[in-house]
Amino acid sequence: MRTIFRQLFYLGFTGGRGPLSNTGAFAAGFVSSSFAKVRGEGHWPDLILYAFGVGVTKGFGAALAHAFSLKLDEMTTYFQHAINRDSYLAVISGARPFSKGYIKLGGTSPYDSLIIEPDYFSDPGDVDLKAMVEGMKATVLMAENTTAIGHNLGGKFTDEVLPGCEGIPFRSDAYWECYARRFTVTLHHPGKSY
């Protein structure tokens, strides 16, 4: 095991080749939502769009579920169609959320687990959710309609419906809202000081 790690380390960090030669994110873009523009903050992007190169293996859905506390059966089902297919993971990050979560002590003992409630999309007026939906739609539009990704590489958002969002018209704003509420995780310590 040490020998394999040393080879990966050498190839990635000193040789510029192999799986450790990049962060996995092969593209990122900073975008101002229409909501930021209306607030007069169009010069200060509130969304980050990432593209991560991933290989969807048989255990991908389970690994994602475990890493981000998502539902195992849903993630396994959702990624089943992509196993061993060329793919990438598009990630939209809300860079300046208005929603506020909390962390509380779980009891009087120092051994009690903390209570962590991120309260995603809990801001008044649902600005965070609406901006996220706008970012999701823009990401799919770029993936399917740009020369580099959509036309030359055949990029396409999956036709698979995210479990839990069945019965909602596919790709409608309501679908994207459902998708965001069911598949949002913490990424890169987003936050806002008040």
N, C-alpha and C positions, 0 to 999 in steps of 0.2 A: 504494500500500500504506500509506503513512504517513497519508494522508487517512482511509482506512478505519479504521486503528487509532485515530486521534484521535477519530473519531466513536464508535467502540465505547467508548473510554475515557470520553469525555464522557457518553454515555448511561448507561453502567454505574456509574461512580464518582461522578458529580455529578448525573446525572438520575434514577438509580434505575431505569433501564429497560435492556433488552437483555441480551445474553449475559454481560456482565461485571458485572451487577448482583447476582449472588449467587455463592456458592462451588460451586454444583452440588448440595450436600447440602441437601435441603429438609427433612430431619428427622433427628434423632439421639436415641437413648435410651440411657441407662446402666442396665445390668441386672446383678444379682448372680446368678450361676449357683447351682445347688443345691450345687455343690462349694465355692464360696466360703462359702455359708451353713453347711455342715457344718464348715468350718474356723473358724466363729465370725466370719467376715468379711462377713456379709450387708449390712452398712452401707457396704461399700467395693466398688462394682461392678467386676467383672472382665471384662465384655463391653460393647462399644459397638455398637449397631445403627444403621446409617446407611441412608438412602434417597437416592440420587443420581439426579436427573433426567438422562436421557441420550437422545439420539436415536441409534438403532442404524442406521447407514448401511452401505453395502456394505463399507467399509474398517474398520468398528468392531472386528471380531475380530482383524484384522491389527494394528491400532493397539494394542489391548490386549496382544496377544502380544508385540509389540515393546517396549512400555513396561515390561512385567513379566517378560520372559524366559520366556514361556509358549510352548507348541508352536503354531506358526502354523496348521498344518492343523486341529488340534483346535479352536482358538478360532474360526477361520473357519467350520468346520462347525457348531459349537455355536450361533453367533449368526445363522446363515443364516435361520432361520425368523422372526426378529424384525426383519429389515430393513424400515424404513419403517412400523413399527407403534408405537403408543403404548407406552412402556415406562419402567421405571426400574430401576436397579441397586441391589439390596439388598446391603449389605456388613456383615459381622460382623467386628469387630476384637477380638482377645484383648488386653485392656488390661493384664493382669498375668501374662504367661507365665512358666512355670517352666523351659521349654526353654532351653538355652544353646547358642548358635552360637559361631563363632570367625572371626577374621581373621588370616591368616598372610602373611608375605612369600612371594612367588612364586619367589624366587631371590635371588642375591647382587647382582644389578644393580638400581639404582634404577628402571630401565625395565621390569623384570619386573612383570607384572600381579599384583595381590594375589589371594590365594585367600580367597574369602568363602563361608563355609558357614553359613547361618542355622540349620540343624538344627531346623526347625519340628517340633513334636510329638515331640520326643526325650526328654521328661521321664519319669522313672520313674512308672509307673502310668497313663500316657497321660491325665493330668488335663487338659492343654491341649486335646487332641483331643476328649475327652468334653465339656468345657465348650463347645467350638466347635460340636459337633453339637447340643448343647442350644440354643445361640444360633441355629443355622440352623433348627431345628424351630420355635422360638418366632417367628422372623421370618416363616416361611412361614405359620404359624398366624395371625399378625396380618394379613398381606397378604391372606389369603383369607377371614378370618372376622370382621374388624372392620367396623363400619358405614361408616367413612370410606373405607377402601381396598377391601376385598373386596366389600361390598354396593353402595355408591354408585358406585364407579369400575370395578367388575368385575375387581379385582386378582386375579391368579392366577399361581402359579409355573409356569414352563414345563413342558410334558410331554416336552420333548426330554431325552434322556439324555446326560449329559456324556461325551464320548468318553473311553474308558479305564475307564468304570464300567459298561459293558454287561454283562449277565449277572448283575448284582447286583439283587435286588428293589428296584424304584424306591421311593424315600422311606423305605426301611428305615434303621436306624442304620448298617448296613454300607454302604449307598449314600452316606449323608451323610459317613461316614468317608472313603470313596473320593473323594468330591467335595472334601472339605477337603484331603486330601493332594495332589490334582492341581491345585487351583485356589487355593492359598494364596499370597499375596504380601505383601511388606512394605508397611505403611501407617502413616504418622504415627509413625515411630520408636518402636515399642513396646519396652519394656524394663523391667527390674526391677533395682534395685541390691541387692547382697548384702553 
